[in-house]
Amino acid sequence: MSTTDLRKTNVRRRLGDILVEKGYLRPEQLQAALEQQRSSGRTRLLGEILLSLGYCSEEQIAECLAEEYGLPFTRLEMRLFDQKIVDLLPREYIENNSVLPLFRVRDVLTVAVAEPSNLFLFQEIEHLTGLRVRPIVAPYRDIRRMIASLPNSSVFVIDDILDGSDVAEVTLVEETIEDIGNLAEIAGQSPVIRLVNYILFNAVKEGASDIHIEPSERCVRVRYRVDGRLQKAIELPAHLGAPITSRIKIMAGMDISERRLPQDGRVNVLLENRKIDLRVSTFPGQHGEKTVIRILDTRHVSLNLDDLGFSEDVLGKLKAAIRAPNGIILVTGPTGSGKSTTLYACLNAISSIEINICTVEDPIEYHLPLVNQFQVQDKIGLTFSKALRTLLRQDPDVIMVGEIRDEETARTAIQAALTGHLVLSTLHTNDAASAVTRLVNMGIESYLISAALNVVLAQRLVRRICPKCKHPYDPPRPLRKALAGMGCTCEVFYRGVGCRNCRNTGYSGRIGIHEILVLNDELRDMIAAGASAHQIRKAAEQQGMINIRTDGFRKVQEGLTTIDEVLTAVGDIQDLSRMSGQ
């Protein structure tokens, strides 16, 4: 069946109905998956949700998708493809779209796909090859494995880690590798590969956002950042540091021979039937290169504004702000405070077929439907400011700039806001009012800031109390008295005592605390007159703005987090110790 035939097919049965009909899925499971899809704003495919819930296998979903669209289904267990046929499409295109040309008969090209609903993809392949496309459906994992086996492929598939993998499995590696002469050869050996896989697999399983691989004189320390805190994962013999780093470099397309300069790279891996993006950074140190891997796993991130922990009043103001026709919305906070996630959730809330949303990012962390996303490439001169200027010629309605870093980017963003565009971006400031001072320090005139700026949202992330081991407790009297003086009065305080679910930390997951500065005429006049951040903050609080510390106290009162977390995020740690009587 060609794409033309596929376009004419009248699809009557949906994927879920076919799965139920074949006995692969129970009706109540289908309803649960559909409800989860609705709650996510329909940003996730039904098949993806069914896989994440463990209701169906990838093969079952692929088989039923093929039946839904009237296409053949196959398993790619052997090399069915011809290298000459594969080369009909650019390698980067094959890897980015997870398609695999298999064979050609006259002017018909048979292509294996995992998602047959994307007709635009087939049209694009026809345009690139000049051939008619005959799609067949195969499991996503099979396609990625075949792509990974191609020469010079940058795709790596993490095989299923051995059942019951533990430290004993890692210890086996210690005994296997004794001499590291040729790093490239050693890095390609199976034990090293399995060790790196083990580190990645466990990091994802633990919900880590980052992996730190740190060589020292006596060992290689591996730490995971979970819920914003680093925790020890495993210690390995010191002589394994170089081959582990080399293996990661090979995966990320980095220079294995360069160990004197920092390097950056990225790699996509397939783990538990889903694609995970890894950002790799190496930095030379005294005992070897330290490696940090950022894990971008959409399973642990909600892009729904209602799920990000906003208080009702803050959420209402933010939702109103993102519906404005023009102006600038800034999200501020330190690194790792969830600014990008908030921006993505805002875009997800307003995205529609009627709005042209364009983004400039470095890097693109999550892919959004109906949003045109562009990657900054400093090496070729495509900076934030240059990309932003170019985007203004793309007839955008909404523009998201990953970060305002310099005067040129800030000035271009303000010009865009003043010419009828809604602009969203981030700044690194401690509170909402300080965003004005930061823009002034960049060289932006106060009158332009007052005219263009609509809203500033400041935020931090604090850890949630683990619901499995949550218990009330009575804090020390000095702490209660000090908190009362700051406006935090609680009848009952809660904390987690530690359990298996939270790895004995007492916390599980994170929640945001926020303050939102909505500019009115009075505040705009103050900014234009050159008012300080302190003056702006004081005036906003008099007008009803809830500051970030107070919002944190509200979440303490609701039993969502602890006072320790709030004061650590926005207060003075020394004061915390003193008030706790420690």
C-alpha positions in Angstrom: 0.0 0.0 0.0 1.5 3.4 -1.0 1.0 6.6 0.8 -1.6 7.6 -1.7 -3.6 4.5 -0.8 -3.0 5.1 2.9 -4.4 8.6 2.5 -7.6 7.1 1.0 -8.1 4.5 3.7 -11.1 5.0 5.9 -9.9 4.1 9.3 -12.9 2.9 11.3 -11.3 1.2 14.3 -8.9 2.9 16.7 -5.8 1.4 18.3 -7.3 0.9 21.7 -10.3 -1.0 20.3 -8.1 -3.3 18.3 -5.9 -4.1 21.3 -9.0 -4.9 23.3 -10.5 -7.0 20.5 -7.2 -9.1 20.2 -7.1 -9.6 24.0 -3.9 -7.6 24.5 -5.7 -5.0 26.7 -8.6 -5.0 29.1 -11.3 -2.3 28.7 -10.6 -0.8 32.1 -6.9 -0.5 31.2 -7.9 1.3 28.0 -10.0 3.8 29.9 -7.2 4.4 32.4 -4.8 5.1 29.6 -7.2 7.4 27.8 -7.8 9.3 31.0 -4.1 9.8 31.5 -3.8 11.0 27.9 -6.5 13.6 28.4 -4.9 14.8 31.6 -1.6 15.3 29.8 -3.3 17.6 27.3 -3.0 14.9 24.6 0.7 15.6 24.2 1.5 11.9 24.5 0.4 9.1 22.1 -1.8 6.4 23.4 0.8 3.7 22.5 3.4 5.5 24.5 1.1 5.7 27.6 0.2 2.0 27.3 3.9 1.1 27.2 4.8 3.3 30.2 1.9 1.7 32.2 3.1 -1.8 31.3 -0.3 -2.7 29.8 1.0 -3.8 26.4 4.2 -4.8 24.7 5.8 -2.8 21.9 5.2 -5.6 19.5 1.5 -5.8 20.3 1.1 -2.0 19.8 3.0 -2.1 16.5 0.9 -5.1 15.3 -2.3 -3.3 16.1 -1.2 0.0 14.6 -0.5 -1.9 11.4 -4.0 -3.3 11.4 -5.5 0.1 12.2 -3.8 1.6 9.1 -4.1 -1.4 6.9 -0.4 -1.9 6.6 1.9 -5.0 6.8 3.6 -5.8 10.1 7.1 -7.2 10.4 9.8 -8.0 12.9 13.3 -6.8 11.9 15.2 -9.6 13.4 17.7 -9.9 10.5 19.4 -7.4 8.3 16.7 -7.1 5.7 18.0 -3.8 4.4 20.5 -3.1 1.5 23.2 -0.5 2.4 22.8 1.2 -1.0 19.0 1.5 -0.3 19.7 2.9 3.2 21.9 5.6 1.7 19.0 7.0 -0.3 18.2 9.0 2.8 20.6 11.1 4.8 21.9 9.3 7.9 20.8 12.1 10.2 17.3 12.0 8.8 17.1 8.3 9.4 18.2 8.6 13.0 16.1 11.7 13.9 12.9 10.2 12.4 13.4 6.5 13.2 12.7 5.3 9.7 14.6 2.6 7.9 14.6 2.1 4.1 14.5 -1.7 3.5 14.4 -2.3 -0.2 13.4 -0.9 -3.6 11.3 -2.5 -6.4 11.4 -0.3 -9.5 10.0 3.1 -8.3 8.6 1.9 -5.0 10.7 2.2 -1.8 9.7 0.0 1.2 10.3 1.8 4.5 10.0 0.5 8.0 8.3 2.9 10.5 7.0 2.6 14.1 4.4 5.3 13.8 2.3 5.0 10.6 0.1 8.0 11.3 2.6 10.6 10.1 1.7 11.1 6.4 3.8 14.2 6.2 6.9 12.0 6.9 6.1 9.7 4.0 5.5 12.7 1.7 8.9 14.1 2.8 10.6 10.8 2.0 9.0 10.7 -1.4 10.3 14.2 -2.0 13.8 13.3 -0.8 14.1 10.1 -2.8 11.9 10.7 -5.8 10.3 7.3 -5.2 6.8 6.2 -4.1 6.9 5.1 -0.4 5.4 1.8 0.8 5.4 1.8 4.6 5.4 -1.2 6.7 5.1 -1.2 10.5 7.8 -2.6 12.8 8.5 -2.2 16.6 10.3 0.9 17.5 13.1 -1.0 19.2 13.7 -3.2 16.2 14.1 -0.1 14.0 16.5 1.6 16.4 18.6 -1.6 16.7 18.9 -1.8 12.9 19.9 1.9 12.8 22.4 1.4 15.6 24.0 -1.4 13.5 24.6 0.9 10.5 28.2 2.0 9.9 29.1 5.2 11.8 25.7 5.3 13.5 25.4 7.8 16.4 22.4 5.9 17.8 23.1 3.6 20.8 20.5 1.2 22.1 20.9 0.2 25.8 20.0 -3.4 25.9 17.9 -4.7 28.7 20.2 -4.9 31.7 20.5 -8.4 33.2 17.7 -9.2 35.6 18.8 -8.6 39.2 21.8 -6.5 38.2 23.6 -5.3 41.4 27.0 -4.3 42.6 28.1 -7.9 42.1 27.7 -7.5 38.4 29.8 -4.4 38.5 32.4 -6.1 40.6 32.9 -8.6 37.8 34.2 -5.7 35.6 36.9 -4.9 38.1 38.3 -8.3 37.7 38.0 -8.3 33.9 39.9 -5.2 33.1 43.5 -5.1 34.3 45.5 -3.4 31.6 44.3 -0.2 29.8 46.6 0.3 27.0 44.4 1.2 24.0 41.5 3.2 25.5 39.4 3.0 22.3 39.7 -0.8 22.3 39.1 -1.1 26.0 36.1 1.2 25.8 34.5 -1.0 23.2 34.9 -4.2 25.2 31.7 -5.8 26.5 32.4 -5.4 30.3 32.9 -1.6 29.9 29.8 -1.3 27.8 27.8 -3.2 30.3 29.2 -1.1 33.2 28.2 2.2 31.4 24.8 0.7 30.7 24.4 -0.3 34.3 25.2 3.3 35.4 22.7 4.8 32.9 20.0 2.2 33.6 20.1 2.7 37.4 20.2 6.5 37.1 17.0 6.5 35.0 15.4 3.9 37.3 16.1 6.2 40.3 14.7 9.2 38.6 18.0 11.0 38.5 18.4 14.3 36.5 22.2 14.1 36.4 25.0 11.6 36.7 28.4 12.7 38.1 31.4 10.4 37.3 34.3 11.7 39.4 37.8 10.2 39.4 39.9 10.5 42.5 43.2 9.1 43.7 41.7 5.9 45.1 38.5 5.4 43.2 35.9 6.6 40.7 32.9 8.0 42.5 29.5 7.8 40.7 26.8 10.1 42.1 23.2 10.7 41.0 21.3 13.9 41.4 17.8 12.9 42.6 15.2 15.6 43.6 17.9 18.2 43.4 20.3 16.5 45.8 23.4 14.5 44.9 23.6 11.0 46.4 26.3 8.4 46.2 25.5 5.6 43.8 28.6 3.4 43.6 32.4 3.5 43.9 34.6 1.8 41.3 38.3 1.1 41.1 40.4 4.1 40.0 41.7 2.3 36.9 38.2 2.1 35.4 37.8 5.9 35.1 39.6 6.3 31.7 37.8 3.5 29.9 34.4 4.6 31.3 35.0 8.1 30.2 36.2 6.9 26.8 33.1 4.8 26.3 30.8 7.7 27.1 32.8 9.9 24.7 32.5 7.4 21.9 28.7 7.3 22.4 28.4 11.1 22.5 30.6 11.6 19.4 33.4 13.4 21.3 37.1 13.3 20.7 38.4 10.3 22.7 42.1 11.4 22.3 41.5 14.9 23.7 41.8 14.8 27.5 43.2 18.3 28.2 40.2 20.5 27.2 36.5 20.4 28.2 34.2 18.8 25.7 30.4 18.7 25.2 28.3 16.1 23.4 25.0 14.4 23.2 23.6 11.0 22.5 20.1 9.4 22.3 19.6 6.0 23.9 16.7 3.6 24.0 15.8 2.4 27.5 12.6 0.7 28.6 11.1 1.2 25.1 11.5 5.0 25.2 14.0 7.4 23.8 16.1 9.3 26.3 18.3 12.2 25.5 21.7 12.5 27.3 23.8 15.6 27.4 27.5 14.9 28.2 30.1 17.3 29.5 33.7 16.4 30.4 36.2 18.6 32.3 39.8 17.7 32.9 40.8 17.4 36.6 43.7 16.4 38.7 43.0 12.6 38.6 41.3 12.5 35.2 38.3 13.8 33.4 35.1 14.4 35.4 32.0 13.5 33.4 28.5 14.9 34.0 25.6 13.5 32.1 22.3 15.4 32.1 19.3 13.0 31.6 16.3 14.4 29.8 13.5 11.8 30.5 10.0 13.1 29.7 8.5 10.4 31.8 9.4 12.3 35.0 8.4 15.7 33.7 4.8 17.0 33.4 4.2 19.8 31.0 0.8 20.6 32.4 0.7 23.9 34.3 -1.8 22.4 36.8 0.8 19.8 37.9 3.7 22.1 38.7 2.7 23.1 42.2 1.4 26.6 41.5 -0.8 28.1 44.2 -4.3 29.0 42.9 -3.7 32.7 42.8 -0.3 32.5 41.1 -1.7 30.0 38.5 -4.6 32.2 37.7 -2.4 35.2 37.0 0.1 33.2 35.0 -2.7 31.7 32.8 -4.0 35.2 32.1 -0.5 36.4 31.3 0.2 33.8 28.6 -3.1 34.7 26.8 -1.9 38.3 26.3 -1.4 39.4 22.7 2.0 40.9 23.3 4.6 41.8 26.0 7.3 39.9 27.8 6.9 37.2 30.4 10.1 36.4 32.4 10.7 33.3 34.5 13.6 33.8 37.0 15.5 31.7 39.4 18.9 30.0 39.9 20.1 27.1 37.7 18.0 24.0 38.3 14.9 25.8 39.5 12.6 24.4 36.8 12.4 27.6 34.7 12.6 25.7 31.3 9.9 23.3 32.4 7.6 26.2 33.3 8.2 27.8 29.9 7.4 24.5 28.2 4.2 24.1 30.2 3.2 27.6 29.3 3.7 26.9 25.6 1.9 23.6 25.8 -1.1 25.4 27.4 -1.5 27.9 24.6 -0.3 25.9 21.6 -2.9 25.4 18.8 -3.2 25.2 15.1 -4.2 28.9 15.0 -1.0 30.2 16.7 2.5 30.3 15.3 4.8 29.5 18.2 8.6 29.6 17.7 11.3 28.9 20.1 15.1 29.5 20.2 16.8 27.1 22.7 20.2 25.9 23.8 19.5 23.0 23.9 16.1 21.8 22.9 15.1 19.8 26.0 11.5 18.6 25.1 9.8 18.5 21.8 6.3 20.0 21.7 3.6 19.4 19.1 2.6 22.5 17.0 5.7 24.4 18.2 8.5 25.3 15.8 11.7 24.8 17.8 15.2 25.9 16.8 18.6 25.1 18.3 21.2 27.7 18.9 24.5 26.8 17.2 27.3 29.1 18.4 29.9 27.3 16.4 28.4 28.6 13.1 27.4 31.9 14.5 23.7 31.2 15.1 23.4 32.9 18.5 20.3 33.7 20.5 20.2 37.2 19.2 20.8 36.3 15.6 18.2 33.5 15.7 15.7 35.8 17.4 16.1 38.4 14.7 15.6 35.8 12.0 12.5 34.4 13.8 10.8 37.8 13.6 10.7 37.3 9.8 8.9 34.0 10.3 5.5 35.6 11.2 5.5 34.4 14.8 2.7 35.1 17.3 4.6 33.8 20.3 8.3 33.6 20.8 10.2 31.7 23.5 13.8 32.5 24.0 15.6 29.9 26.2 17.6 32.6 28.1 18.3 36.3 27.8 22.1 36.4 28.3 23.2 39.7 26.8 22.1 43.2 25.8 21.5 42.3 22.2 19.2 39.4 22.9 17.3 41.5 25.6 16.9 44.4 23.2 15.7 42.2 20.4 13.2 40.5 22.7 11.8 43.9 23.9 11.5 45.1 20.3 9.6 42.0 19.5 7.3 42.5 22.4 6.6 46.1 21.5 5.8 45.2 17.9 2.9 42.9 18.8 4.5 39.6 19.8 4.3 37.7 23.1 7.8 36.8 24.3 8.7 34.3 27.0 12.2 33.9 28.4 14.3 33.3 31.5 16.7 35.3 33.6 19.0 34.3 36.5 17.8 36.5 39.4 16.9 35.8 43.0 13.5 37.3 43.0 10.9 38.8 40.6 11.7 42.5 41.2 15.4 42.0 40.6 14.7 41.1 36.9 14.2 44.8 36.2 17.6 45.6 37.7 19.2 42.8 35.7 17.8 44.2 32.4 19.0 47.7 33.4 22.5 46.4 34.1 22.5 44.8 30.6 22.1 48.3 29.2 18.3 48.3 28.5 16.6 51.7 29.1 14.1 51.8 31.9 11.3 53.2 29.8 11.6 50.3 27.3 11.4 47.8 30.2 8.3 49.4 31.7 6.6 49.4 28.3 7.4 45.8 27.3 7.5 43.8 30.5 4.1 42.2 31.6 4.9 39.6 34.2 7.9 38.2 36.1 7.6 34.8 37.7 10.3 33.9 40.3 10.5 30.2 41.4 12.5 27.6 43.3 12.1 23.9 43.6 11.7 22.2 47.0 11.4 18.5 47.8 8.0 17.0 48.4 7.4 15.0 51.6 7.2 11.3 50.8 3.5 10.3 51.0 4.5 6.8 52.1 6.3 7.8 55.3 4.7 11.2 56.0 4.2 11.8 59.7 3.4 14.8 61.9 6.0 16.0 64.3 6.5 18.8 66.8 9.4 21.2 65.9 11.5 22.9 68.5 9.9 25.8 70.3 12.5 28.4 69.0 11.7 27.4 65.4 7.9 27.7 66.0 8.4 31.1 67.5 10.7 32.3 64.7 8.3 31.0 62.0 5.3 32.7 63.7 7.3 36.0 63.5 7.7 35.4 59.8 4.0 34.8 59.3 4.1 31.0 59.2 1.7 29.5 61.7 1.0 25.8 61.5 -1.1 23.6 63.8 0.6 20.5 62.5 4.0 20.1 60.9 4.9 17.1 58.7 8.0 15.4 57.6 9.0 12.0 56.1 10.7 9.6 58.4 12.3 7.6 55.6 11.2 4.5 53.8 12.1 2.3 50.8 10.0 4.4 48.5 12.0 7.5 49.1 15.4 5.8 49.6 15.2 6.8 53.3 15.4 10.5 52.5 11.9 11.4 53.6 11.3 13.1 50.3 9.9 12.0 46.9 9.7 14.3 44.0 9.8 18.1 43.9 7.3 21.0 43.9 7.7 24.6 42.9 7.3 27.7 45.2 6.7 31.0 43.4 6.1 34.7 43.4 4.6 36.5 40.5 5.0 40.2 39.8 2.2 41.5 37.5 3.0 45.0 36.3 0.3 47.7 36.5 0.5 51.4 35.7 2.0 52.3 39.1 4.8 49.8 38.9 5.5 50.7 35.2 5.8 54.4 36.3 8.2 53.3 39.1 10.4 51.3 36.7 10.4 54.2 34.1 11.6 56.5 36.9 14.5 54.2 37.8 13.1 52.7 41.1 15.3 50.1 42.8 14.4 46.4 43.1 13.7 46.9 46.8 11.2 49.7 46.0 9.5 47.7 43.3 9.2 44.7 45.6 7.8 46.7 48.5 5.2 48.4 46.2 4.2 45.0 44.7 3.8 43.4 48.2 1.6 46.4 49.3 -0.6 45.7 46.2 -1.0 42.0 47.2 2.0 40.1 45.8 2.7 37.0 47.7 6.5 36.6 48.0 8.3 33.3 47.4 9.0 32.6 51.0 5.3 33.1 52.0 4.3 30.8 49.1 6.7 28.2 50.5 5.1 28.6 54.0 1.7 27.9 52.4 3.0 24.7 51.1 4.3 23.8 54.5 0.9 24.4 56.0 -0.6 22.2 53.3 1.8 19.4 54.3 3.5 19.3 50.9 7.0 20.1 52.0 9.0 20.9 55.1 10.1 24.2 56.6 13.7 23.0 56.3 13.3 22.8 52.5 11.7 26.3 52.2 14.3 28.0 54.3 17.1 26.3 52.5 15.7 27.4 49.2 14.9 31.0 50.0 16.3 31.7 53.5 19.4 31.6 55.5 20.7 28.2 56.3 22.5 29.5 59.4 19.2 31.0 60.7 17.6 27.6 60.1 20.2 25.9 62.2 19.8 28.5 64.9 16.0 28.3 64.9 16.1 24.5 65.0 18.2 24.7 68.2 21.0 22.7 66.5 
